Amino acid sequence: MKSILQDEKTCFMCGTTLGLECHHVIFGRGMRPISERLGLTIWLCAEHHRGCLGPHMNRKTDLRLRRFAQSCYEDTHSHKEWMKFIGRNYL
């Protein structure tokens, strides 16, 4: 599914178009396929994906992206549906 979080293929954090990697905002324990299906993906450059400020290394960044994803999802779907698929509230 197309991302509901981002329209352009640029780094979500800095805007570069170089070295992009797809980040599944909700990840871990079988959650990547759910992120993919619900459109909860963004593009990040390697530094912003795996670097010290990226969501895999920085809890604050990770939570900020998860809150953004939930907010965007709940703009067009219910909170109940979010909880059904994700099982955790980030707002």
The first five atom37 places (N, CA, C, CB, O) and aatype in JSON, in Angstrom:
{
  "aatype": [12, 11, 15, 9, 10, 5, 3, 6, 11, 16, 4, 13, 12, 4, 7, 16, 16, 10, 7, 10, 6, 4, 8, 8, 19, 9, 13, 7, 1, 7, 12, 1, 14, 9, 15, 6, 1, 10, 7, 10, 16, 9, 17, 10, 4, 0, 6, 8, 8, 1, 7, 4, 10, 7, 14, 8, 12, 2, 1, 11, 16, 3, 10, 1, 10, 1, 1, 13, 0, 5, 15, 4, 18, 6, 3, 16, 8, 15, 8, 11, 6, 17, 12, 11, 13, 9, 7, 1, 2, 18, 10],
  "atom_mask": [
    [1, 1, 1, 1, 1],
    [1, 1, 1, 1, 1],
    [1, 1, 1, 1, 1],
    [1, 1, 1, 1, 1],
    [1, 1, 1, 1, 1],
    [1, 1, 1, 1, 1],
    [1, 1, 1, 1, 1],
    [1, 1, 1, 1, 1],
    [1, 1, 1, 1, 1],
    [1, 1, 1, 1, 1],
    [1, 1, 1, 1, 1],
    [1, 1, 1, 1, 1],
    [1, 1, 1, 1, 1],
    [1, 1, 1, 1, 1],
    [1, 1, 1, 0, 1],
    [1, 1, 1, 1, 1],
    [1, 1, 1, 1, 1],
    [1, 1, 1, 1, 1],
    [1, 1, 1, 0, 1],
    [1, 1, 1, 1, 1],
    [1, 1, 1, 1, 1],
    [1, 1, 1, 1, 1],
    [1, 1, 1, 1, 1],
    [1, 1, 1, 1, 1],
    [1, 1, 1, 1, 1],
    [1, 1, 1, 1, 1],
    [1, 1, 1, 1, 1],
    [1, 1, 1, 0, 1],
    [1, 1, 1, 1, 1],
    [1, 1, 1, 0, 1],
    [1, 1, 1, 1, 1],
    [1, 1, 1, 1, 1],
    [1, 1, 1, 1, 1],
    [1, 1, 1, 1, 1],
    [1, 1, 1, 1, 1],
    [1, 1, 1, 1, 1],
    [1, 1, 1, 1, 1],
    [1, 1, 1, 1, 1],
    [1, 1, 1, 0, 1],
    [1, 1, 1, 1, 1],
    [1, 1, 1, 1, 1],
    [1, 1, 1, 1, 1],
    [1, 1, 1, 1, 1],
    [1, 1, 1, 1, 1],
    [1, 1, 1, 1, 1],
    [1, 1, 1, 1, 1],
    [1, 1, 1, 1, 1],
    [1, 1, 1, 1, 1],
    [1, 1, 1, 1, 1],
    [1, 1, 1, 1, 1],
    [1, 1, 1, 0, 1],
    [1, 1, 1, 1, 1],
    [1, 1, 1, 1, 1],
    [1, 1, 1, 0, 1],
    [1, 1, 1, 1, 1],
    [1, 1, 1, 1, 1],
    [1, 1, 1, 1, 1],
    [1, 1, 1, 1, 1],
    [1, 1, 1, 1, 1],
    [1, 1, 1, 1, 1],
    [1, 1, 1, 1, 1],
    [1, 1, 1, 1, 1],
    [1, 1, 1, 1, 1],
    [1, 1, 1, 1, 1],
    [1, 1, 1, 1, 1],
    [1, 1, 1, 1, 1],
    [1, 1, 1, 1, 1],
    [1, 1, 1, 1, 1],
    [1, 1, 1, 1, 1],
    [1, 1, 1, 1, 1],
    [1, 1, 1, 1, 1],
    [1, 1, 1, 1, 1],
    [1, 1, 1, 1, 1],
    [1, 1, 1, 1, 1],
    [1, 1, 1, 1, 1],
    [1, 1, 1, 1, 1],
    [1, 1, 1, 1, 1],
    [1, 1, 1, 1, 1],
    [1, 1, 1, 1, 1],
    [1, 1, 1, 1, 1],
    [1, 1, 1, 1, 1],
    [1, 1, 1, 1, 1],
    [1, 1, 1, 1, 1],
    [1, 1, 1, 1, 1],
    [1, 1, 1, 1, 1],
    [1, 1, 1, 1, 1],
    [1, 1, 1, 0, 1],
    [1, 1, 1, 1, 1],
    [1, 1, 1, 1, 1],
    [1, 1, 1, 1, 1],
    [1, 1, 1, 1, 1]
  ],
  "atom_positions": [
    [[0.84, -1.19, 0.0], [0.0, 0.0, 0.0], [0.89, 1.25, 0.0], [-0.96, 0.0, 1.23], [1.99, 1.25, 0.55]],
    [[0.39, 2.27, -0.61], [1.07, 3.55, -0.62], [1.05, 4.16, 0.79], [0.4, 4.51, -1.64], [0.1, 3.97, 1.55]],
    [[2.09, 4.87, 1.11], [2.19, 5.5, 2.43], [1.09, 6.54, 2.63], [3.56, 6.16, 2.61], [0.79, 7.33, 1.73]],
    [[0.49, 6.55, 3.81], [-0.47, 7.59, 4.17], [0.24, 8.73, 4.9], [-1.6, 7.02, 5.05], [-0.38, 9.73, 5.25]],
    [[1.55, 8.56, 5.12], [2.31, 9.53, 5.9], [3.15, 10.48, 5.05], [3.21, 8.81, 6.86], [3.54, 11.55, 5.52]],
    [[3.42, 10.1, 3.82], [4.35, 10.86, 3.0], [4.03, 10.66, 1.52], [5.81, 10.46, 3.3], [3.78, 9.53, 1.08]],
    [[4.02, 11.76, 0.76], [3.73, 11.69, -0.67], [4.98, 11.56, -1.53], [2.95, 12.9, -1.09], [4.98, 10.84, -2.53]],
    [[6.05, 12.26, -1.15], [7.25, 12.31, -1.98], [8.32, 11.36, -1.47], [7.79, 13.72, -2.03], [8.41, 11.08, -0.27]],
    [[9.13, 10.86, -2.39], [10.23, 9.98, -2.02], [11.47, 10.82, -1.68], [10.55, 8.98, -3.17], [12.41, 10.94, -2.46]],
    [[11.42, 11.41, -0.48], [12.52, 12.19, 0.08], [12.64, 11.8, 1.55], [12.28, 13.74, -0.09], [11.7, 11.27, 2.14]],
    [[13.79, 12.06, 2.14], [13.96, 11.76, 3.56], [12.95, 12.59, 4.36], [15.43, 12.06, 4.03], [12.89, 13.81, 4.22]],
    [[12.19, 11.93, 5.17], [11.16, 12.56, 5.98], [11.75, 13.59, 6.93], [10.39, 11.5, 6.76], [11.09, 14.56, 7.29]],
    [[13.01, 13.38, 7.34], [13.65, 14.26, 8.31], [14.39, 15.43, 7.67], [14.61, 13.46, 9.15], [14.3, 16.56, 8.16]],
    [[15.13, 15.18, 6.59], [15.98, 16.24, 6.04], [15.67, 16.61, 4.59], [17.42, 15.82, 6.14], [16.16, 17.63, 4.1]],
    [[14.88, 15.81, 3.91], [14.48, 16.13, 2.55], [15.4, 15.65, 1.44], [0.0, 0.0, 0.0], [15.09, 15.85, 0.27]],
    [[16.52, 15.03, 1.78], [17.42, 14.55, 0.73], [16.77, 13.42, -0.06], [18.74, 14.07, 1.34], [15.85, 12.76, 0.41]],
    [[17.26, 13.22, -1.27], [16.78, 12.12, -2.11], [17.86, 11.05, -2.26], [16.35, 12.65, -3.5], [17.69, 10.1, -3.03]],
    [[18.96, 11.19, -1.55], [20.09, 10.27, -1.67], [20.07, 9.21, -0.57], [21.41, 11.05, -1.61], [19.77, 9.5, 0.59]],
    [[20.38, 7.98, -0.95], [20.51, 6.89, 0.01], [19.27, 6.61, 0.83], [0.0, 0.0, 0.0], [19.36, 6.37, 2.03]],
    [[18.12, 6.62, 0.19], [16.87, 6.45, 0.93], [16.59, 4.99, 1.29], [15.71, 6.99, 0.12], [16.9, 4.07, 0.53]],
    [[16.0, 4.81, 2.46], [15.59, 3.5, 2.95], [14.15, 3.61, 3.44], [16.53, 2.98, 4.1], [13.76, 4.63, 4.02]],
    [[13.37, 2.58, 3.19], [11.98, 2.58, 3.66], [11.94, 2.22, 5.14], [11.11, 1.58, 2.82], [12.49, 1.19, 5.55]],
    [[11.3, 3.06, 5.93], [11.15, 2.8, 7.37], [9.7, 2.45, 7.67], [11.6, 4.02, 8.21], [8.78, 3.21, 7.36]],
    [[9.5, 1.3, 8.29], [8.18, 0.9, 8.77], [8.02, 1.51, 10.16], [8.02, -0.69, 8.8], [8.7, 1.1, 11.1]],
    [[7.13, 2.48, 10.3], [7.02, 3.24, 11.54], [6.65, 2.33, 12.71], [5.97, 4.34, 11.39], [7.14, 2.53, 13.82]],
    [[5.82, 1.35, 12.47], [5.51, 0.36, 13.49], [6.26, -0.91, 13.09], [3.94, 0.11, 13.63], [5.96, -1.52, 12.07]],
    [[7.24, -1.29, 13.91], [8.09, -2.43, 13.56], [8.26, -3.34, 14.77], [9.48, -1.96, 13.05], [7.87, -2.99, 15.88]],
    [[8.84, -4.5, 14.55], [9.07, -5.47, 15.62], [7.97, -6.5, 15.71], [0.0, 0.0, 0.0], [6.8, -6.19, 15.47]],
    [[8.33, -7.73, 16.04], [7.39, -8.84, 16.26], [6.25, -8.91, 15.25], [6.81, -8.74, 17.64], [5.08, -8.88, 15.63]],
    [[6.59, -9.0, 13.99], [5.59, -9.17, 12.93], [4.81, -7.93, 12.57], [0.0, 0.0, 0.0], [3.79, -8.03, 11.88]],
    [[5.25, -6.77, 13.0], [4.5, -5.54, 12.74], [4.84, -4.89, 11.4], [4.76, -4.56, 13.85], [4.05, -4.07, 10.91]],
    [[5.97, -5.22, 10.79], [6.32, -4.6, 9.51], [5.27, -4.86, 8.43], [7.68, -5.13, 9.03], [4.89, -3.92, 7.72]],
    [[4.78, -6.09, 8.29], [3.73, -6.32, 7.28], [2.46, -5.5, 7.55], [3.37, -7.8, 7.23], [1.78, -5.06, 6.62]],
    [[2.14, -5.3, 8.82], [0.97, -4.5, 9.17], [1.21, -3.04, 8.8], [0.63, -4.63, 10.68], [0.33, -2.38, 8.24]],
    [[2.41, -2.53, 9.11], [2.76, -1.16, 8.7], [2.64, -1.01, 7.2], [4.2, -0.82, 9.15], [2.1, -0.01, 6.71]],
    [[3.14, -1.99, 6.47], [3.08, -1.96, 5.01], [1.63, -1.92, 4.53], [3.81, -3.19, 4.42], [1.27, -1.1, 3.68]],
    [[0.81, -2.8, 5.09], [-0.59, -2.89, 4.67], [-1.39, -1.62, 4.99], [-1.26, -4.08, 5.34], [-2.26, -1.22, 4.22]],
    [[-1.09, -0.99, 6.14], [-1.83, 0.2, 6.56], [-1.23, 1.5, 6.01], [-1.87, 0.27, 8.06], [-1.8, 2.57, 6.21]],
    [[-0.1, 1.4, 5.32], [0.54, 2.6, 4.76], [1.33, 3.4, 5.77], [0.0, 0.0, 0.0], [1.47, 4.61, 5.62]],
    [[1.84, 2.75, 6.8], [2.58, 3.43, 7.87], [4.08, 3.34, 7.61], [2.22, 2.82, 9.25], [4.84, 2.84, 8.45]],
    [[4.5, 3.82, 6.45], [5.9, 3.81, 6.07], [6.33, 5.21, 5.65], [6.16, 2.79, 4.92], [5.53, 6.01, 5.16]],
    [[7.62, 5.49, 5.85], [8.2, 6.75, 5.39], [9.58, 6.46, 4.81], [8.3, 7.8, 6.57], [10.16, 5.39, 5.04]],
    [[10.09, 7.41, 4.05], [11.45, 7.32, 3.53], [12.39, 8.07, 4.46], [11.54, 7.89, 2.08], [12.09, 9.18, 4.9]],
    [[13.52, 7.45, 4.75], [14.56, 8.09, 5.55], [15.91, 7.84, 4.87], [14.56, 7.55, 7.03], [16.14, 6.77, 4.31]],
    [[16.8, 8.83, 4.94], [18.17, 8.6, 4.47], [18.83, 7.66, 5.49], [18.97, 9.96, 4.32], [18.33, 7.48, 6.6]],
    [[19.96, 7.06, 5.11], [20.63, 6.1, 5.99], [20.93, 6.68, 7.36], [21.92, 5.61, 5.35], [20.74, 6.01, 8.38]],
    [[21.39, 7.93, 7.41], [21.72, 8.56, 8.69], [20.49, 8.73, 9.57], [22.38, 9.93, 8.45], [20.54, 8.46, 10.77]],
    [[19.38, 9.16, 8.98], [18.17, 9.36, 9.78], [17.41, 8.06, 10.04], [17.26, 10.35, 9.08], [16.5, 8.03, 10.87]],
    [[17.78, 7.0, 9.34], [17.13, 5.72, 9.59], [17.89, 4.92, 10.66], [17.04, 4.91, 8.3], [17.29, 4.43, 11.61]],
    [[19.2, 4.79, 10.49], [20.0, 3.95, 11.37], [21.01, 4.7, 12.22], [20.7, 2.93, 10.57], [21.69, 4.1, 13.04]],
    [[21.11, 6.02, 12.01], [22.06, 6.83, 12.77], [21.6, 7.1, 14.19], [0.0, 0.0, 0.0], [20.54, 6.63, 14.61]],
    [[22.4, 7.85, 14.93], [22.12, 8.07, 16.37], [20.82, 8.84, 16.63], [23.28, 8.83, 16.99], [20.27, 8.75, 17.72]],
    [[20.34, 9.59, 15.65], [19.06, 10.3, 15.83], [17.89, 9.61, 15.13], [19.19, 11.72, 15.32], [16.77, 10.11, 15.14]],
    [[18.16, 8.46, 14.53], [17.12, 7.71, 13.81], [16.24, 6.92, 14.76], [0.0, 0.0, 0.0], [16.6, 6.72, 15.92]],
    [[15.1, 6.47, 14.29], [14.13, 5.78, 15.14], [14.62, 4.45, 15.71], [12.88, 5.54, 14.37], [14.11, 3.98, 16.73]],
    [[15.61, 3.82, 15.07], [16.11, 2.56, 15.59], [17.13, 2.75, 16.72], [16.74, 1.75, 14.47], [17.45, 1.81, 17.45]],
    [[17.64, 3.99, 16.85], [18.64, 4.27, 17.88], [18.18, 5.32, 18.89], [19.93, 4.73, 17.23], [18.8, 5.49, 19.94]],
    [[17.1, 6.03, 18.58], [16.66, 7.15, 19.41], [15.18, 6.99, 19.75], [16.92, 8.5, 18.7], [14.32, 7.13, 18.88]],
    [[14.88, 6.69, 21.01], [13.5, 6.45, 21.44], [12.59, 7.66, 21.21], [13.48, 6.07, 22.9], [11.43, 7.5, 20.85]],
    [[13.12, 8.85, 21.42], [12.32, 10.06, 21.24], [11.87, 10.2, 19.78], [13.13, 11.3, 21.66], [10.71, 10.52, 19.52]],
    [[12.77, 9.96, 18.85], [12.42, 10.01, 17.42], [11.4, 8.93, 17.09], [13.68, 9.85, 16.55], [10.43, 9.19, 16.38]],
    [[11.63, 7.73, 17.6], [10.72, 6.62, 17.36], [9.3, 6.96, 17.83], [11.22, 5.35, 18.07], [8.33, 6.76, 17.09]],
    [[9.17, 7.46, 19.05], [7.85, 7.8, 19.58], [7.2, 8.94, 18.81], [7.95, 8.17, 21.05], [5.99, 8.93, 18.58]],
    [[7.99, 9.91, 18.41], [7.45, 11.03, 17.62], [6.86, 10.52, 16.3], [8.54, 12.09, 17.35], [5.78, 10.96, 15.9]],
    [[7.55, 9.62, 15.63], [7.05, 9.07, 14.38], [5.82, 8.19, 14.59], [8.15, 8.26, 13.69], [4.9, 8.21, 13.78]],
    [[5.8, 7.43, 15.68], [4.63, 6.59, 15.97], [3.4, 7.45, 16.29], [4.94, 5.64, 17.15], [2.29, 7.11, 15.87]],
    [[3.59, 8.53, 17.02], [2.47, 9.44, 17.31], [1.93, 10.06, 16.02], [2.92, 10.55, 18.29], [0.72, 10.15, 15.81]],
    [[2.85, 10.48, 15.16], [2.46, 11.05, 13.88], [1.67, 10.02, 13.06], [3.7, 11.54, 13.09], [0.63, 10.35, 12.48]],
    [[2.16, 8.79, 13.02], [1.48, 7.74, 12.25], [0.08, 7.48, 12.8], [2.31, 6.44, 12.29], [-0.88, 7.37, 12.02]],
    [[-0.05, 7.4, 14.11], [-1.38, 7.16, 14.69], [-2.31, 8.32, 14.4], [-1.27, 6.94, 16.21], [-3.48, 8.1, 14.05]],
    [[-1.83, 9.52, 14.53], [-2.65, 10.7, 14.25], [-3.14, 10.7, 12.81], [-1.86, 11.98, 14.54], [-4.31, 10.96, 12.55]],
    [[-2.24, 10.42, 11.87], [-2.63, 10.38, 10.45], [-3.62, 9.26, 10.18], [-1.39, 10.2, 9.56], [-4.59, 9.45, 9.45]],
    [[-3.38, 8.11, 10.77], [-4.27, 6.97, 10.56], [-5.67, 7.27, 11.1], [-3.71, 5.71, 11.23], [-6.67, 6.98, 10.45]],
    [[-5.71, 7.87, 12.3], [-7.0, 8.14, 12.92], [-7.73, 9.33, 12.29], [-6.82, 8.38, 14.39], [-8.88, 9.6, 12.64]],
    [[-7.08, 10.05, 11.39], [-7.78, 11.09, 10.62], [-8.84, 10.48, 9.72], [-6.78, 11.9, 9.78], [-9.85, 11.12, 9.43]],
    [[-8.61, 9.24, 9.28], [-9.55, 8.6, 8.34], [-10.1, 7.27, 8.86], [-8.88, 8.38, 7.01], [-10.96, 6.67, 8.22]],
    [[-9.62, 6.82, 10.0], [-10.08, 5.56, 10.6], [-10.33, 5.8, 12.09], [-9.03, 4.42, 10.38], [-9.98, 6.84, 12.63]],
    [[-10.94, 4.83, 12.72], [-11.26, 4.99, 14.14], [-10.09, 4.58, 15.04], [-12.5, 4.15, 14.5], [-9.19, 3.84, 14.63]],
    [[-10.13, 5.09, 16.26], [-9.14, 4.69, 17.26], [-9.28, 3.19, 17.55], [-9.32, 5.52, 18.58], [-8.28, 2.5, 17.76]],
    [[-10.49, 2.71, 17.54], [-10.74, 1.29, 17.78], [-10.05, 0.43, 16.73], [-12.25, 1.01, 17.78], [-9.49, -0.62, 17.04]],
    [[-10.1, 0.89, 15.48], [-9.44, 0.15, 14.4], [-7.91, 0.18, 14.58], [-9.83, 0.74, 13.02], [-7.24, -0.83, 14.36]],
    [[-7.37, 1.34, 14.97], [-5.93, 1.43, 15.24], [-5.53, 0.4, 16.31], [-5.55, 2.87, 15.71], [-4.56, -0.33, 16.14]],
    [[-6.29, 0.36, 17.39], [-5.99, -0.56, 18.48], [-6.12, -2.02, 18.04], [-6.91, -0.28, 19.68], [-5.37, -2.88, 18.5]],
    [[-7.05, -2.29, 17.17], [-7.22, -3.65, 16.65], [-5.97, -4.12, 15.92], [-8.44, -3.72, 15.71], [-5.51, -5.24, 16.11]],
    [[-5.42, -3.24, 15.08], [-4.25, -3.61, 14.29], [-2.93, -3.44, 15.02], [-4.21, -2.81, 13.04], [-2.05, -4.3, 14.91]],
    [[-2.78, -2.35, 15.75], [-1.5, -2.0, 16.37], [-1.44, -2.44, 17.83], [-1.27, -0.5, 16.28], [-0.39, -2.9, 18.3]],
    [[-2.54, -2.3, 18.55], [-2.6, -2.78, 19.92], [-1.94, -1.89, 20.96], [0.0, 0.0, 0.0], [-1.79, -2.27, 22.12]],
    [[-1.55, -0.69, 20.53], [-0.92, 0.24, 21.48], [-1.23, 1.68, 21.09], [0.62, 0.02, 21.53], [-1.19, 2.04, 19.91]],
    [[-1.56, 2.48, 22.09], [-1.88, 3.88, 21.87], [-0.62, 4.74, 22.08], [-3.03, 4.33, 22.82], [0.04, 4.63, 23.11]],
    [[-0.3, 5.59, 21.1], [0.88, 6.45, 21.22], [0.5, 7.92, 21.44], [1.74, 6.32, 19.96], [1.39, 8.76, 21.62]],
    [[-0.78, 8.24, 21.42], [-1.2, 9.63, 21.58], [-1.45, 9.97, 23.04], [-2.47, 9.91, 20.76], [-1.81, 11.1, 23.36]]
  ]
}
